[in-house]
Amino acid sequence: MFEDDDDREYRVVRNDEEQYSIWPVTHDLPPGWQEAGPRGDKAACLRHIGEVWTDLRPLSARSGA
């Protein structure tokens, strides 16, 4: 969807299942996602996600729902 080498500013986002992604700050967030971390270049945002998203299972799978 987005190029790997760009100079856009991104934000870290998370959905209700506590799954993370990045999204350009110039785009509206898709439904079900909210800002959940720093803004910055792609590498910085992905680095943050790598530090905080240690269990990749969706929340419903972790809680046994």
Buried (B, 14 or more C-beta within 10 A) or exposed (E): EEEEEEEBBBBBBBBEEBBBBBBBEEEEEEEEBEEBBEEBBBEBBBEBBEEEBEEEEBEEEEEEE
